[in-house]
Amino acid sequence: MSLLKSYLSFARGEAPLSPWGITYPFGLVARAVVTLRNFAYDHGFVPPVEPSLPVISVGNITLGGTNKTPFVEMLCRMLLEAGIPVGIVSRGYGGTTEDPVVLSSNTLHGSDGFCADDIAALRGLVGDEPLLLASRLRGVPVAVSKDRLRDIEALSDRNVKLIVADDAFQHRRMARDVDIALVDACCPFGNGWVAPAGILREPPAELSRASLVVITKSDQVPEEKLRTLADEIRRLVPEEKVFYSRLSVPTWRRWNGCWSGERCAAPRTVLAFSAIGSPESFRRSLEQQGIAILREHRFKDHHRYGREDMEMLEEAFAGSGAEAMTCTEKDIYNLPTDWKPSRDILVPLISTELDDEPRFRKALAEALRPRIVVASNGYGEDSMGALLARKLRERFPAAAVSSFPIVGKGEHYLKEGIPVDSVPEDSPSGGVIKYRLSDLWRDLRSGLLRSIARQMGAWKRLRGAIRTPVCVGDVYLLLHALWGQGQLPVLVATAKTVYLSGHWRLERFIIKHRSRIAWTRDRDTAEELLRSGAAARFDGNPIMDLTCDNTIEKVSWGKKGGFRILLLPGSRRRAYEDVRLLLDAVELLSERMACSYLMVIAPTLDMEELLASCRGWTSFEEDGRMGIRKGKTSISFFFGPLPAVTEGAHLLIGLGGTANQVCAGMGVPVVSIEEKGKFVQKKLLGESELLVPATARDLACGAERILTHNELRLRMAREGRDRLGGPGALDMVVEHTASAMGWGLRCEVYSMLSEQWGRE
């Protein structure tokens, strides 16, 4: 025991010069391991699993002694009073169970009447703290095993809407909605070293992961020491997230093999014994009530008392002159079953009280508010992401829905009123290069790597505060979000299809191991991913969801009886050059036939720069519509969503990507130019798209050929509809997140708490 006392004195910083200094090298190794482990979780090398039930974790960064158990009890009572059915999951220190064991007050023979014989087997199975919580909290199930994710599953069918995870700050494998970290005011960080060289489980800087920090036992230290500690913590977390709690002893009870009576008076003099993480705190709690401690015996935390221990204590009690023996409530669960005290043991039922409980409740409710982020990596992906974000906002009105476009400035999201969390970035290419190394080189010269670093910084600011990221795009985006958040994203895979050679083997591996589930744009691609072992679904083509947006009003345009031609210069910077090609083609085509022209302008384009590229054409504004004209040929501009003007169009002369596909899927034949990216797109669009050399004359001839051969135009329209398929994917993504991923329940819990506590 003296050896243990000398070690604890060193680890807690009470004896800086100690032979135990030989443990410093081991502390350095432990700190490195902890840092590497946290890095792995932060960046998705070891991804956490998000349970279907919302989780509040209560933990600390030291080895015991912060009064987690009474805090968990207080928190559960607070949630129960607000009408939230709550359950507890616990590792069950000292327990032997591998499979989940669910305890409740009924398990313990009605809680108040249980005796030592009743819980002997359970103590060895689940440990002492779960028994204490189950006995104190009527109607709250406590699940115990070595796998807390399985514990949550065991509670999922018990009408539980929220989980409190006891001692889970370091349990990174289980994702949580709120992380509450407790810091002991009496001994916050010990000697500042990670165990075994100190009492720290991880460095104090890791408190920055916490949603809320509570300084416990705030009434047991001088005011100056408390202020110094609070200032240190505020350097890691915002002031509004820091709270204070203290211990109180509202009730004493008698124990003589069973609980006797509801309550009793506090003794005046005692022999105290305990086997807890912070025996000094127990001593101070007694002294604050004016109780004289004539003798005190301390044992290792979670110590299981033997008969010889109790005989020694009774002998010491007989010679102490004390009025009673006392211990903590947790110690009761560690007493030997073959021993009965000669006199009643008086037990203080310790509780936790918050200094500013209304403010804590509001902060907790706000921390529980689901925060949903839709990420995308391209102009077309942004349009689908914005639609998905709007659907998520409509389905979860209580949630905070935002976006993370990694290309451009998020114009599609901003038009929908969706906040943008990423750093707005423009690049010469307008996206992540796949086809032209020259564009990649220009992007690198203009700061592509710096842009990626900024985006990672933006992800870091969101880390731990958002739900599973929803990615609309390709595997690059999936890895981007995974590295930034550490959580397995949901992927709406819009970039790859078996019609375009399918996903590479490495991509299939990443989707299998580093995404929760992937929605594909066609059934065959989903089957390809399923064969590789990935979780994949096909519920319609997400690109075609853009055509079913019921908020889009159809816009009539063009002369009746004539051909109506859509013009699409694209959304990237090269559009300012490509628009000349379109205009020259229009001039040639207008010499051969009468047509109406409508140019769809992407929100990423700057109109002044675009008009400057239209040399020889005069701008006009008539009847609220802008456009340009040259001679008898006029082109109107349209700044809205593409599906609003595709109905009735006979042809698209398009230099875009996703927009070309949308038109083809809506039955509008496409004429585009021969280049590497378009050859790839041609594999998807098949005969619905005609590729011609990149000259104005060839574009005009191609358009004339389609317009003058009605059978060809109808065949191309059918091919486009068949190739692109129908919509429906985005609605299924929303439904899946609501049910299988528990976002609907999270919003329900948040709404209940914000309504209850918002009135205070």
FIVEX-708656 format. One line per 4 residues: for each residue x, y, z negated of C-alpha. Coordinates in pm, 1 decimal, decimal comma. Example, Ala and Ser with C-alpha at 12.3 -4.5 7.8 and 13.67 -1.06 7.14 Angstrom:
BEGIN
1230,0:-450,0:-780,0; 1367,0:-106,0:-714,0
END
This chain:
BEGIN
0,0:0,0:0,0; 285,8:240,4:-77,8; 428,5:167,4:268,4; 94,9:258,4:426,9
73,5:576,0:217,5; 419,3:690,4:324,2; 336,4:627,8:690,8; 4,5:815,2:669,3
177,3:1102,8:491,3; 421,8:1125,5:783,0; 157,9:1084,7:1058,0; -66,2:1349,9:904,8
216,3:1600,3:889,1; 240,0:1604,3:509,9; 600,5:1475,3:508,0; 786,9:1604,4:814,9
1116,7:1449,7:704,2; 1055,1:1079,8:679,8; 1217,8:749,5:780,2; 906,3:701,9:994,2
1067,1:946,1:1237,8; 1206,6:637,4:1407,7; 861,5:605,2:1572,6; 909,2:923,7:1780,1
1036,0:738,4:2090,7; 729,3:513,3:2076,0; 513,0:824,4:2050,1; 671,0:962,8:2366,6
600,2:637,9:2550,0; 241,0:635,7:2421,1; 188,8:996,5:2531,0; 318,4:914,5:2879,1
83,8:615,8:2902,0; -213,7:828,1:2790,1; -126,4:1101,6:3041,6; -93,6:848,9:3322,9
-423,1:684,5:3225,5; -609,8:1016,0:3224,6; -454,6:1108,9:3558,9; -576,1:778,7:3702,6
-932,2:846,4:3585,5; -925,1:1211,3:3691,7; -829,8:1118,9:4048,0; -1021,3:800,0:4109,0
-743,9:542,3:4086,7; -948,1:387,8:3805,3; -1295,2:528,4:3867,5; -1555,7:550,7:3590,7
-1899,4:394,6:3621,4; -2201,1:624,2:3588,4; -2478,8:449,2:3388,8; -2841,1:482,0:3492,0
-2923,8:629,7:3149,1; -2789,0:968,5:3036,4; -2506,1:937,2:2783,3; -2380,9:1167,5:2508,4
-2038,5:1063,1:2387,4; -1928,6:1149,0:2033,0; -1558,7:1102,6:1967,3; -1230,8:1264,3:1870,4
-864,8:1268,9:1963,0; -732,0:1138,8:1630,9; -737,2:804,5:1454,3; -1048,8:818,3:1238,4
-1146,9:1059,7:968,2; -1363,9:1311,8:1153,5; -1695,3:1177,4:1017,7; -1825,1:1054,7:1351,8
-2079,7:819,8:1193,7; -2276,4:1087,1:1000,5; -2253,2:1314,9:1303,8; -2397,9:1044,0:1529,8
-2679,5:995,2:1279,7; -2750,4:1370,3:1267,3; -2746,2:1392,3:1647,4; -2987,2:1100,2:1685,6
-3229,3:1252,1:1435,4; -3213,3:1581,0:1623,9; -3299,1:1406,7:1952,2; -3575,9:1197,5:1794,3
-3736,9:1511,4:1652,9; -3741,3:1650,9:2007,0; -3930,4:1343,4:2127,2; -3638,5:1166,5:2303,9
-3622,2:788,5:2242,1; -3253,7:732,2:2174,0; -3024,0:431,8:2145,8; -2666,1:393,6:2024,2
-2379,2:196,7:2176,7; -2074,7:114,6:1967,8; -1750,2:-72,7:2006,8; -1804,9:-217,8:1659,2
-1457,4:-194,6:1507,6; -1367,0:-523,7:1343,9; -1654,2:-713,0:1506,9; -1599,8:-1030,0:1706,5
-1892,3:-1026,6:1949,0; -1814,3:-1037,4:2319,8; -2174,3:-1013,3:2440,8; -2408,9:-728,6:2346,1
-2581,1:-762,0:2009,3; -2871,2:-522,0:1952,0; -2940,9:-418,3:1592,4; -3232,2:-226,5:1449,6
-3379,2:-156,5:1107,4; -3600,4:-462,2:1162,8; -3290,8:-675,3:1217,4; -3176,9:-573,2:868,4
-3492,7:-698,2:696,3; -3665,8:-363,4:691,8; -3348,8:-162,7:630,0; -3415,8:-57,8:272,7
-3447,7:-403,1:127,8; -3151,6:-585,2:278,4; -2901,0:-761,9:58,0; -2538,9:-857,7:102,3
-2622,7:-1213,8:206,4; -2848,8:-1080,7:480,7; -2569,0:-897,5:661,7; -2264,0:-1115,3:601,8
-2279,0:-1281,6:942,2; -2367,7:-955,3:1118,4; -2073,6:-774,8:954,3; -1829,0:-1020,4:1102,8
-2006,0:-1000,0:1436,6; -2052,0:-623,9:1485,8; -1847,1:-437,8:1223,9; -1954,9:-199,3:950,3
-2047,4:129,3:1123,7; -2315,7:-17,2:1355,2; -2482,3:-174,3:1052,7; -2475,5:157,1:871,3
-2630,8:341,9:1167,4; -2897,2:75,6:1223,1; -2998,8:85,5:857,8; -3012,2:465,9:840,7
-3199,0:525,9:1169,1; -3536,8:358,1:1180,7; -3649,9:265,4:1529,9; -3311,3:337,4:1690,1
-3154,8:28,8:1851,7; -2779,0:-5,0:1818,7; -2602,5:-218,9:2080,4; -2257,8:-354,9:2001,1
-2002,5:-539,8:2214,0; -1660,7:-493,5:2367,3; -1823,0:-353,7:2684,7; -2033,1:-43,3:2625,6
-2161,3:-44,1:2982,3; -2321,0:-382,6:2913,1; -2455,1:-239,8:2588,3; -2633,7:31,7:2786,6
-2784,1:-233,8:3013,1; -2904,3:-418,9:2702,6; -3085,1:-102,9:2583,6; -3228,3:-8,3:2923,0
-3544,5:-217,9:2872,0; -3611,8:-93,7:2516,6; -3785,1:234,6:2604,1; -3460,5:426,4:2551,8
-3418,1:749,5:2748,8; -3081,5:863,9:2619,3; -2769,2:692,1:2486,1; -2539,0:819,7:2212,3
-2199,6:652,3:2248,5; -2013,8:630,7:1917,0; -1637,0:690,0:1935,2; -1621,0:706,2:2316,5
-1408,6:1011,9:2400,1; -1128,0:784,4:2524,3; -1364,0:533,1:2686,4; -1315,4:687,3:3031,4
-1453,9:386,7:3221,1; -1803,4:486,0:3106,6; -1905,1:813,2:3268,3; -2097,0:1042,5:3038,8
-2324,4:1342,8:3072,5; -2195,8:1521,0:2763,3; -1869,7:1478,7:2571,9; -1879,4:1599,7:2210,1
-1534,4:1603,5:2051,6; -1500,8:1630,6:1673,6; -1197,0:1791,5:1512,3; -1125,8:1745,6:1140,5
-1062,3:2087,8:988,3; -863,0:1929,5:703,8; -620,4:1743,6:929,8; -691,0:1843,1:1290,7
-388,3:1701,0:1474,3; -163,5:1557,1:1203,6; 205,4:1599,3:1284,3; 116,7:1666,9:1651,0
243,5:1333,7:1782,4; 58,9:1053,7:1958,7; 29,4:725,6:1767,2; 229,3:540,5:1649,8
438,2:851,8:1580,5; 131,4:1043,6:1459,6; -246,9:1025,7:1427,2; -327,8:1156,9:1775,7
-488,7:927,3:2032,0; -408,8:1180,4:2303,1; -264,4:1534,0:2312,5; -483,0:1823,9:2190,0
-490,7:1968,1:2544,8; -730,7:1686,1:2636,2; -999,3:1864,8:2433,9; -1050,4:2065,4:2752,5
-1248,9:1762,5:2880,8; -1508,1:1815,1:2609,6; -1848,2:1966,7:2678,5; -1874,7:2078,5:2314,8
-1620,9:2080,7:2029,9; -1732,6:2060,2:1667,2; -1491,7:2142,8:1385,3; -1603,0:1913,9:1102,7
-1558,8:1961,2:724,9; -1535,3:2333,8:784,7; -1627,9:2398,6:422,5; -1330,4:2201,3:288,7
-1049,7:2432,7:408,7; -960,4:2797,8:343,6; -1114,7:3053,5:578,6; -776,9:3156,2:719,6
-684,9:2798,7:815,0; -1025,8:2753,6:979,1; -979,8:3069,5:1188,3; -633,3:2959,8:1299,8
-767,1:2620,2:1408,7; -1062,5:2777,3:1590,2; -830,0:3013,7:1779,0; -616,0:2717,1:1886,2
-920,4:2528,4:2013,6; -1058,0:2833,2:2195,4; -745,8:2837,0:2407,9; -863,1:2501,9:2545,5
-1242,2:2543,1:2557,6; -1468,1:2851,9:2583,5; -1576,4:3009,4:2256,4; -1943,6:2936,5:2323,9
-1864,8:2564,8:2318,9; -1707,1:2565,2:1969,9; -1919,4:2482,7:1663,5; -1874,2:2410,1:1293,8
-2018,8:2140,7:1070,0; -1992,7:2043,6:705,9; -2079,7:1744,4:493,4; -2361,7:1737,4:240,3
-2480,5:1478,7:-8,0; -2855,9:1522,1:-35,2; -2921,9:1177,6:-183,3; -2762,6:917,4:-414,2
-2874,1:553,0:-432,7; -2795,8:248,7:-644,9; -2643,4:-71,1:-512,2; -2635,4:-401,6:-703,6
-2626,7:-655,2:-422,8; -2934,5:-477,8:-280,5; -3047,9:-118,1:-263,8; -3241,2:-27,2:-576,8
-3495,8:252,1:-568,0; -3523,1:549,1:-336,3; -3277,0:783,5:-504,2; -3095,4:851,1:-828,2
-2914,5:1134,9:-1001,3; -2550,8:1201,2:-922,7; -2302,8:1074,9:-1187,9; -2081,6:1314,7:-1381,6
-1766,1:1101,0:-1391,1; -1669,5:820,2:-1154,6; -1415,3:567,7:-1044,9; -1406,9:616,1:-666,5
-1290,3:363,0:-410,7; -1304,9:376,8:-31,8; -1175,6:220,1:289,5; -1238,2:497,6:540,7
-1033,2:705,7:781,0; -1027,6:1016,2:560,0; -1046,8:929,4:189,1; -942,8:1288,2:102,9
-1268,1:1409,7:254,9; -1467,1:1167,7:39,6; -1283,8:1292,9:-266,6; -1346,0:1658,1:-178,6
-1717,9:1589,8:-120,1; -1747,0:1448,3:-470,9; -1550,4:1732,2:-626,7; -1765,5:1991,8:-448,9
-2064,2:1846,2:-638,1; -1884,7:1893,6:-969,7; -1814,1:1520,7:-1016,2; -1498,9:1435,1:-1208,4
-1296,3:1155,7:-1046,2; -1120,7:976,9:-1328,7; -965,9:704,7:-1112,7; -941,0:660,9:-733,9
-843,8:361,0:-520,6; -789,9:385,1:-145,9; -778,8:101,2:104,9; -708,5:83,2:477,0
-991,1:200,7:704,6; -1251,4:-76,0:762,0; -1086,6:-290,8:492,3; -1294,5:-596,5:404,1
-1290,1:-625,4:29,2; -1207,7:-956,4:-128,1; -1328,2:-1083,5:-461,4; -986,9:-1009,4:-611,9
-1017,0:-645,2:-496,8; -1349,2:-606,5:-673,9; -1226,8:-773,0:-992,3; -933,3:-531,4:-994,6
-1170,3:-237,3:-948,5; -1402,7:-350,9:-1226,6; -1107,9:-392,9:-1461,0; -986,5:-43,2:-1373,9
-1341,0:91,5:-1419,8; -1369,0:-62,0:-1765,5; -1054,2:119,9:-1875,9; -1130,7:451,1:-1705,1
-1413,4:575,3:-1921,6; -1606,8:672,6:-1607,7; -1983,0:680,2:-1602,1; -2011,2:484,4:-1275,2
-1826,5:330,8:-982,7; -1884,8:496,2:-646,1; -1790,4:432,8:-282,5; -1905,9:542,3:60,4
-2211,4:389,3:223,8; -1987,0:229,6:487,1; -1792,4:47,5:213,3; -2111,1:-130,8:106,2
-2103,2:-327,1:432,0; -1751,1:-447,4:359,2; -1810,6:-580,1:6,1; -1767,8:-956,7:-48,1
-2088,8:-1157,3:-42,0; -1979,6:-1381,6:-331,3; -1948,1:-1091,0:-573,9; -2204,2:-890,7:-766,7
-2116,1:-577,4:-964,1; -2155,4:-582,8:-1342,2; -2318,3:-240,9:-1317,7; -2489,5:-52,6:-1035,7
-2258,9:116,2:-785,3; -2378,7:469,4:-715,8; -2350,7:559,3:-347,4; -2371,6:912,2:-198,8
-2560,2:911,2:131,7; -2347,7:1163,5:317,4; -2502,0:1373,9:594,7; -2373,7:1626,9:846,4
-2506,6:1980,7:874,5; -2431,0:2226,2:1155,1; -2363,4:2589,6:1073,6; -2555,1:2718,8:1377,6
-2788,1:2437,4:1474,6; -3017,7:2636,5:1709,6; -2718,2:2752,1:1915,4; -2581,5:2396,7:1920,8
-2913,2:2258,0:2043,5; -2932,2:2509,1:2327,6; -2572,1:2437,9:2428,6; -2637,6:2064,4:2418,0
-2950,1:2097,2:2631,3; -2763,2:2307,5:2886,9; -2478,0:2054,9:2894,7; -2735,0:1781,8:2966,3
-2872,9:1970,9:3264,2; -2792,3:1756,5:3569,9; -2552,2:1930,3:3804,5; -2558,9:1787,6:4156,7
-2305,1:1871,0:4427,1; -2339,4:1793,8:4798,4; -2005,4:1796,6:4982,5; -1956,6:1811,6:5359,9
-1672,3:1858,1:5605,5; -1788,2:2013,8:5929,4; -2047,4:2242,3:6084,8; -2284,6:1957,9:6177,9
-2228,4:1790,1:5842,0; -2304,4:2120,8:5669,0; -2642,6:2134,8:5841,6; -2727,7:1784,5:5718,0
-2579,0:1858,9:5375,8; -2787,8:2174,6:5342,5; -3104,2:1980,6:5426,4; -3008,7:1710,1:5174,7
-2932,6:1973,1:4909,5; -3273,0:2129,0:4965,5; -3443,0:1789,4:4934,3; -3251,6:1722,4:4611,1
-3352,1:2061,7:4474,5; -3717,0:1994,9:4558,6; -3702,6:1645,8:4400,7; -3511,3:1764,7:4092,2
-3624,4:2122,4:4022,0; -3469,1:2109,6:3674,6; -3123,5:2027,5:3811,9; -2855,1:2270,3:3927,4
-2788,5:2181,7:4291,6; -2484,2:2329,0:4464,0; -2261,1:2256,9:4763,1; -1897,6:2193,0:4840,9
-1822,6:2249,4:5210,6; -1452,0:2200,3:5271,9; -1460,7:2360,8:5617,6; -1582,2:2715,0:5680,7
-1781,1:2933,0:5443,9; -2092,5:2722,4:5390,2; -2327,7:2935,0:5600,6; -2589,5:2659,0:5625,2
-2601,5:2624,0:5245,7; -2615,2:2996,6:5184,5; -2911,7:3028,3:5424,5; -3093,0:2772,7:5207,2
-2999,7:2960,8:4889,4; -2769,1:2677,3:4777,6; -2465,7:2806,4:4580,9; -2122,0:2721,2:4719,3
-1866,0:2583,5:4470,8; -1576,2:2542,0:4711,2; -1330,0:2807,4:4824,8; -1444,3:2953,5:5160,7
-1180,2:2864,1:5417,9; -1151,5:2929,8:5790,6; -903,7:2754,8:6015,6; -816,5:2800,3:6383,8
-968,8:2463,3:6468,9; -1273,3:2506,3:6247,6; -1232,4:2163,0:6089,0; -1024,6:1855,7:6021,4
-848,6:1765,7:6344,8; -903,8:1425,1:6501,0; -821,8:1466,2:6865,6; -567,4:1742,5:6939,8
-230,3:1762,9:6763,4; -187,0:2117,5:6888,8; -490,7:2225,8:6686,6; -354,0:2045,6:6381,6
-25,5:2231,5:6420,9; -209,3:2565,4:6436,7; -403,2:2475,2:6124,7; -84,1:2384,5:5939,6
77,5:2711,7:6040,0; -225,5:2907,2:5920,6; -216,7:2746,6:5574,6; -402,8:2414,2:5591,1
-205,8:2266,5:5300,2; -265,2:2577,7:5090,6; -634,7:2551,9:5171,9; -646,5:2189,0:5057,4
-476,2:2287,4:4730,4; -736,5:2560,0:4671,8; -1019,9:2315,3:4732,6; -867,2:2072,0:4484,9
-851,8:2352,5:4231,9; -1222,7:2415,4:4289,4; -1297,0:2045,9:4234,3; -1094,8:2051,2:3912,2
-1310,6:2332,0:3774,1; -1613,9:2106,9:3824,0; -1454,5:1790,7:3684,2; -1658,8:1633,5:3408,5
-1949,7:1871,6:3463,9; -2125,0:1716,7:3766,2; -2299,7:1396,3:3853,8; -2179,3:1158,7:4125,3
-2076,1:1370,2:4428,9; -2288,1:1316,2:4740,7; -2066,8:1335,7:5049,8; -2197,4:1397,6:5401,0
-1921,9:1322,6:5647,9; -1638,0:1075,1:5679,6; -1390,5:879,0:5469,1; -1155,6:1178,3:5450,3
-1427,6:1371,6:5267,0; -1493,5:1072,5:5041,1; -1126,5:1063,2:4938,3; -1123,6:1443,1:4901,7
-1412,4:1431,1:4653,2; -1278,1:1119,4:4479,2; -936,8:1277,9:4419,6; -1100,6:1597,9:4301,0
-1357,1:1437,6:4068,2; -1247,4:1083,6:3987,4; -1603,4:953,7:4025,4; -1710,1:715,6:4300,6
-1905,2:930,5:4548,2; -2214,7:843,9:4747,6; -2133,3:863,4:5117,8; -2367,0:957,7:5400,7
-2138,7:831,0:5677,8; -2217,2:1052,0:5976,4; -1884,9:1034,4:6160,9; -1837,2:666,5:6241,8
-2053,7:409,5:6418,0; -1992,8:78,9:6592,9; -2072,5:264,9:6915,6; -1753,5:464,0:6850,8
-1535,5:159,4:6769,9; -1666,5:143,2:6413,4; -1476,4:199,9:6089,9; -1111,8:103,8:6071,7
-1016,0:-175,2:5834,0; -865,4:74,6:5590,6; -1183,1:283,5:5602,2; -1396,4:-22,8:5528,3
-1166,5:-104,2:5235,2; -1202,5:248,9:5095,9; -1580,1:250,4:5134,8; -1599,2:-89,2:4962,9
-1382,6:2,6:4665,7; -1418,1:379,6:4635,4; -1782,0:463,9:4702,5; -2097,1:373,8:4513,1
-2300,7:322,2:4827,6; -2283,7:435,0:5191,0; -2567,5:523,8:5426,6; -2485,1:467,0:5791,9
-2629,6:622,3:6106,9; -2732,5:291,3:6264,8; -2816,2:-62,6:6157,8; -2519,0:-229,9:6327,8
-2271,8:-8,1:6141,9; -2440,0:-92,8:5811,0; -2406,5:-461,7:5890,7; -2038,7:-411,1:5975,5
-1979,0:-256,0:5631,6; -2187,7:-519,9:5454,4; -1976,4:-795,2:5611,8; -1667,9:-629,8:5462,4
-1828,4:-637,7:5115,0; -1919,7:-269,2:5094,2; -2252,0:-147,0:4955,5; -2418,1:-5,6:5266,9
-2768,3:78,8:5385,9; -2941,7:197,2:5699,0; -3261,0:393,1:5647,1; -3258,0:603,4:5961,7
-3008,0:833,3:6127,8; -2923,3:1130,9:5901,7; -2846,4:1339,9:6209,0; -3204,3:1296,2:6325,6
-3333,8:1410,5:5988,0; -3248,9:1757,9:6115,2; -3529,6:1722,6:6368,3; -3792,5:1647,6:6102,7
-3747,0:1949,9:5881,9; -4104,5:2059,5:5818,2; -3992,3:2412,4:5730,4; -3873,9:2475,4:6087,6
-4120,9:2669,3:6300,0; -4115,6:2590,1:6671,4; -4010,6:2880,2:6892,1; -4146,9:2913,5:7244,0
-3913,5:3044,0:7511,9; -3857,6:3040,3:7886,6; -4089,5:3087,8:8180,1; -4370,8:2843,3:8236,1
-4318,5:2616,5:8531,9; -3945,0:2676,5:8546,0; -3650,3:2485,2:8406,9; -3548,5:2573,5:8052,8
-3180,1:2525,4:7977,1; -3018,1:2537,8:7634,4; -2661,1:2664,5:7612,2; -2437,1:2566,1:7321,9
-2086,4:2714,6:7297,0; -2013,7:2521,8:6974,5; -1939,1:2632,9:6619,9; -1558,9:2644,7:6598,5
-1320,0:2921,9:6700,3; -1272,8:2779,4:7047,9; -1635,5:2877,7:7114,9; -1516,5:3232,4:7188,7
-1314,9:3090,8:7478,2; -1564,1:2822,7:7583,4; -1850,1:3070,3:7617,1; -1681,6:3204,1:7935,1
-1708,5:2857,9:8089,9; -2080,1:2844,6:8010,6; -2145,7:3191,8:8151,6; -1962,3:3115,9:8475,6
-2162,3:2794,1:8511,8; -2488,3:2985,0:8453,8; -2400,5:3232,5:8729,8; -2340,3:2952,2:8977,8
-2653,0:2761,3:8875,9; -2869,4:3075,3:8897,0; -2771,3:3112,4:9262,4; -2925,9:2772,2:9334,7
-3242,3:2760,0:9124,0; -3459,2:2968,7:8891,8; -3401,5:2881,8:8526,2; -3457,1:3027,2:8180,2
-3155,6:3024,3:7947,4; -3134,4:3025,1:7568,5; -2796,9:3025,4:7392,5; -2801,9:2881,7:7038,2
-2556,1:3077,4:6820,9; -2403,1:2893,9:6524,7; -2394,8:3094,0:6198,1; -2018,6:3041,9:6184,2
-1966,7:3264,5:6489,6; -1902,1:3637,2:6472,4; -2133,3:3818,0:6714,7; -1897,1:4107,0:6785,6
-1620,2:3868,0:6882,5; -1861,1:3655,4:7085,5; -1996,1:3955,3:7278,2; -1641,5:4067,2:7345,2
-1588,6:3733,1:7519,1; -1889,3:3791,2:7746,0; -1702,0:4026,0:7979,6; -1911,5:4149,9:8272,8
-2239,9:4083,2:8090,6; -2449,8:4356,4:7931,5; -2611,0:4306,9:7592,1; -2977,0:4390,9:7537,1
-3244,4:4371,0:7270,4; -3609,3:4330,1:7376,1; -3912,9:4225,8:7172,9; -3693,3:4153,2:6873,2
-3466,6:3918,3:7066,3; -3101,0:3980,0:7151,2; -2930,3:3860,9:7465,6; -2706,5:3938,9:7758,6
-2776,2:3985,7:8128,6; -2587,3:4011,3:8453,5; -2775,6:4105,7:8763,5; -3105,4:3915,7:8767,5
-2980,3:3649,4:8524,1; -3049,4:3692,5:8154,7; -2960,7:3474,8:7854,6; -3145,4:3510,6:7526,4
-2973,4:3442,0:7193,9; -3122,6:3224,5:6921,6; -2982,7:3226,1:6567,7; -3208,8:2968,5:6402,6
-3203,0:2589,5:6368,7; -3158,1:2396,2:6691,1; -3471,4:2173,8:6654,2; -3686,0:2488,2:6667,3
-3608,6:2535,5:7039,2; -3545,5:2184,5:7173,8; -3911,8:2111,6:7240,7; -3976,3:2181,9:7605,9
-3608,1:2212,0:7697,3; -3515,0:2028,8:8017,4; -3138,2:2025,3:7966,8; -2854,1:2116,2:7735,0
-2522,2:2240,9:7864,9; -2339,1:2184,3:7539,8; -1983,1:2203,6:7411,3; -2075,3:2111,0:7054,0
-2060,9:1788,6:6857,2; -2347,9:1715,6:6620,1; -2575,1:1957,8:6806,2; -2521,9:1766,5:7130,6
-2625,4:1449,4:6948,0; -2935,8:1614,4:6801,1; -3051,2:1723,6:7146,1; -2985,9:1379,9:7295,4
-3179,5:1216,9:7011,6; -3472,1:1450,8:7081,5; -3477,4:1347,4:7445,8; -3291,2:1643,8:7594,8
-3029,6:1531,1:7854,3; -2679,8:1665,9:7785,2; -2411,3:1793,9:8022,0; -2067,7:1843,9:7871,2
-1701,2:1848,7:7970,5; -1439,9:1577,7:7995,1; -1202,2:1592,4:7699,6; -1082,4:1349,8:7434,5
-1346,7:1430,1:7174,3; -1629,2:1417,1:7426,6; -1511,5:1081,9:7564,8; -1546,9:945,1:7212,1
-1891,1:1104,0:7180,4; -1987,9:953,3:7515,2; -1952,0:604,8:7364,6; -2228,5:700,0:7122,8
-2458,7:889,8:7357,4; -2418,9:652,2:7650,2; -2612,9:754,1:7961,3; -2792,7:1034,7:7781,2
-2485,1:1252,4:7835,2; -2312,3:1343,7:8161,6; -1945,5:1438,8:8137,8; -1791,4:1646,9:8415,4
-1452,3:1813,1:8469,0; -1404,5:2129,8:8262,7; -1490,7:2376,2:8539,8; -1788,7:2605,1:8582,9
-1865,0:2458,6:8926,8; -1875,4:2101,5:8795,0; -2098,3:2202,1:8503,5; -2339,1:2376,7:8741,2
-2342,0:2081,8:8982,3; -2400,8:1835,9:8701,1; -2689,6:2039,9:8565,7; -2843,8:2074,8:8914,2
-2818,9:1700,5:8973,6; -3012,3:1618,9:8655,1; -3275,4:1889,8:8701,3; -3352,1:1791,2:9060,5
-3380,7:1415,4:8990,5; -3676,9:1366,9:8761,9; -3623,2:990,9:8724,3; -3261,5:1046,0:8613,4
-3368,2:1310,4:8361,9; -3634,7:1081,6:8211,1; -3390,5:790,7:8194,0; -3134,4:1005,5:8012,1
-3403,6:1121,8:7768,7; -3504,3:762,8:7683,3; -3140,6:661,0:7641,5; -3079,0:945,0:7392,8
-3379,6:856,2:7179,4; -3281,4:487,9:7174,6; -2916,1:557,6:7095,1; -2970,5:804,8:6811,9
-3268,9:632,0:6651,0; -3515,6:776,8:6405,7; -3483,3:986,3:6086,9; -3536,0:892,0:5720,4
-3190,3:848,8:5566,9; -3181,1:1167,5:5359,0; -3516,0:1097,8:5193,2; -3388,2:753,0:5091,8
-3068,9:904,3:4949,9; -3281,4:1128,9:4729,4; -3502,4:838,7:4619,6; -3200,6:621,8:4538,4
-3041,5:890,9:4321,9; -3369,7:940,9:4138,9; -3427,5:575,8:4049,7; -3114,8:359,8:4078,6
-2877,8:634,8:3961,0; -3107,8:776,2:3694,1; -3113,6:1138,5:3808,2; -3489,9:1154,4:3767,6
-3462,5:1044,7:3402,7; -3180,4:1291,2:3340,0; -3396,1:1576,8:3465,6; -3685,2:1456,7:3249,2
-3466,4:1452,3:2937,0; -3322,9:1794,8:3012,6; -3669,1:1942,3:3072,9; -3801,5:1802,3:2744,8
-3509,1:1935,6:2542,7; -3495,6:2275,7:2710,3; -3868,1:2318,2:2652,1; -3843,5:2208,3:2286,7
-3527,7:2395,8:2195,1; -3563,9:2690,8:2430,6; -3842,1:2831,7:2213,6; -3614,7:2867,7:1911,1
END
